[in-house]
Amino acid sequence: MTFARTTDPIVAVATASGRGAVGIVRVSGARLAPLIEALCGRTLKPREATYLAFRDAAGEPVDHGLAIHFPSPHSFTGEDVLELQAHGGTVVLQLLLARCLEAAAEADPVTGRPRLAGLRVAEPGEFSQRAFLNGKIDLAQAEAIADLIDASTEAAARSAGRSLSGAFSREIHTLRDALIHLRMLVEATLDFPEEEIDFLQKADAAGQLVKLQTQLAAVQQRAKQGALLREGIKVVIAGQPNAGKSSLLNALAGAELAIVSAVPGTTRDVVSQTIQIHGVPLHVADTAGLRESSDEVEQIGVARAWGQIESADAVLFLHDLTRAGLPDYAAADAEILRGLRQKLPASVPVLDVWNKQDAAPAANAAQGIVLSAKTGLGIEALREQLLAMAGWQAVPEGVYLARARHVQALGRVETHLALAASHLAAQAQLLDLLAEELRLAQNALNEITGEFGADDLLGVIFSRFCIGK
């Protein structure tokens, strides 16, 4: 998706749908004075809330509320912005939205022209896109707006706030500035090869490159933690029937989400729940017990279980301590383990979890975590192990929220800098190749903040925003 006519004035309801105490209709564009006069019956002092009636074409009040005018460039979008803060009923806000469009199309009594020609309803994310295009925020900050709205944990919300304030962008700009300085040295050497002074050696280009790589590694580590806060990981509970998978899901979630029964095969479909551990979201899926069955419905459940396992970021392989010493049970567990090894990449961790410690306190368990989903014994240890499996290391207060695309872009920067280092270390000093790798590294950094980028990338990012943002 791309946004057309980025100079058109736009209007939208900027608050969530449904009933509420207050709802906002927002207009952004150039020269809003005639529209303000029509809607409010008067001019407004800049950035000052004024209580008044919002009037229809006949001069009758549609509602009473606060009107605020933010003249350009001192507004969120960088354009003239009008906010009408009314009562938060769906009908009232739609009436105000329709009135804005109607008043914009009406002829101005002074000029005879439409009060605000071309006013249209904004597309999702278009207000934030205007702010980006007008230099009020960069692309990483724009994405942080959506991430702040969508944050599922307190830690994610705080980290998104840090990204919105520019913490992540400042780190990217620091890397970019150091990279530009290094590129300048390389380009100078290329432009003046006859000079006796070796610009690269004198300026310690190799040392600068190492320092840049060290700084990049620190930013990557925080970005990965931020992406983990935003995305979380998918954890699948797998094992034989009646091992206590549903009980474990309930214990982790702290709620009775899945039906628990002593009858094997009770769980026929996938039951999922997002939990948070120290602010990190984990998407936990309880699956059907893995076994051969003649029951057609159970077969479907088992097939879906394997499908969930194949897309997992981590697997909890649940064992029943009360049956651990039975040959048939051990053989079935071994068969499941073979299936896990065949279907999962080596990078996906599988954690052995031994359940029902309360019923078999003396039973011997292999390596892994021993717990009781019934009593809660060992659940906290499992939570901490899940965080470790997710790769969580940082303190949330030091993390800014990031996205998978940011992590991927930083990974490309790392690759280009490594190649640049190899070219710089070469005896022949392959400066043309060195310069190209540094250029590509800078391009990857620029993708994060949007200082250049393809229109289709911008369209995809902003189209996922709410209407009115």
Secondary structure as GFF3:
##gff-version 3
##sequence-region A 1 469
A	DSSP	beta_strand	10	13	.	.	.	ID=ss1
A	DSSP	beta_strand	22	29	.	.	.	ID=ss2
A	DSSP	alpha_helix	33	40	.	.	.	ID=ss3
A	DSSP	beta_strand	50	55	.	.	.	ID=ss4
A	DSSP	beta_strand	61	70	.	.	.	ID=ss5
A	DSSP	beta_strand	80	87	.	.	.	ID=ss6
A	DSSP	alpha_helix	90	105	.	.	.	ID=ss7
A	DSSP	beta_strand	120	121	.	.	.	ID=ss8
A	DSSP	alpha_helix	126	133	.	.	.	ID=ss9
A	DSSP	alpha_helix	139	150	.	.	.	ID=ss10
A	DSSP	alpha_helix	154	164	.	.	.	ID=ss11
A	DSSP	alpha_helix	167	191	.	.	.	ID=ss12
A	DSSP	alpha_helix	199	202	.	.	.	ID=ss13
A	DSSP	alpha_helix	205	231	.	.	.	ID=ss14
A	DSSP	beta_strand	233	239	.	.	.	ID=ss15
A	DSSP	alpha_helix	245	253	.	.	.	ID=ss16
A	DSSP	beta_strand	271	277	.	.	.	ID=ss17
A	DSSP	beta_strand	280	286	.	.	.	ID=ss18
A	DSSP	alpha_helix	296	310	.	.	.	ID=ss19
A	DSSP	beta_strand	314	320	.	.	.	ID=ss20
A	DSSP	three_ten_helix	321	323	.	.	.	ID=ss21
A	DSSP	alpha_helix	327	343	.	.	.	ID=ss22
A	DSSP	beta_strand	350	355	.	.	.	ID=ss23
A	DSSP	beta_strand	369	370	.	.	.	ID=ss24
A	DSSP	alpha_helix	379	390	.	.	.	ID=ss25
A	DSSP	three_ten_helix	396	398	.	.	.	ID=ss26
A	DSSP	alpha_helix	404	425	.	.	.	ID=ss27
A	DSSP	alpha_helix	431	449	.	.	.	ID=ss28
A	DSSP	alpha_helix	455	463	.	.	.	ID=ss29
###
